Amino acid sequence: MPYFQYHADILAAYPQLAGGIIIADGVQNAPTPDALKETYLAEQKATIARIGDTPLSDLPSIFAWRRAFRAFGVDPTQYRSASEALLRRLTKKGDIPFINTLVDIGNLVSIRYGLPIALVDRQTMQGGITVHFADGSETFTELDNAEVVHPESGEVVFTDESKTVFARRWCWRQSENSATRESTTHLIVTIEAHHDTGADDVQAALHDMVALMQQYAGGTYQSALLNSQNSAI
């Protein structure tokens, strides 16, 4: 049973997709330590300086995600990819709030490479995650909201074997049950790209993500770069 896999229909529709996947076990999440805060704040300043006046939509990784969203019928200016939303917050507000060790590591690497990173708690997961086009019968509970809703047919979603949605509109928003909290000990991390140098960028982001998690959260890790020739881990 794969921990994480892409449905064949996704790989056929998005042949440039590069998905970096980390399976983490035995990690210890906690409030963000001072050393990580300093590293994260330095990365935020460096990212602001690197982007300068460049519109976010002109960044290759963001442009490619906007194109991917449009391909499954979603307006990317109404529903922004996780990486664009994070960079938008940073460039407009000047900083990103601290949340916890694992989330802050994910956000640090996300702004460094302009790639969406999801940290999915495996506690309630039944079987592995499959990325596929929704049929509309799947169920989703948004963060801090008890209401159960259904994705739109044709939308790209992450679901487990029970058809519970762990992420909607591919990398737009995670679910309540997938959120990484201080109690998280086992998780799946995804780093995804569609642009021309996406595979190289994802590989570099995987390396940085594992190194930071080992340093600040401990645990054991296995990782893989998924694509049309290697669809599962």
Secondary structure, DSSP 4 states (H G I P E B T S, - for coil): --SEEE-HHHHHH-TT-EEEEEEEES----SPPHHHHHHHHHHHHHHHHHHTT--GGGSHHHHHHHHHHHHTT--TTTS--HHHHHHHHHHHHS------HHHHHHHHHHHHHT--EEEEE-TT--S-EEEEE--S--BEEBTT---EE-PPTT-EEEE-TT-BEEEETTTTEEBGGG---TT--EEEEEEEE-STTHHHHHHHHHHHHHHHHHHHH--EEEEEEEBTTB-B-
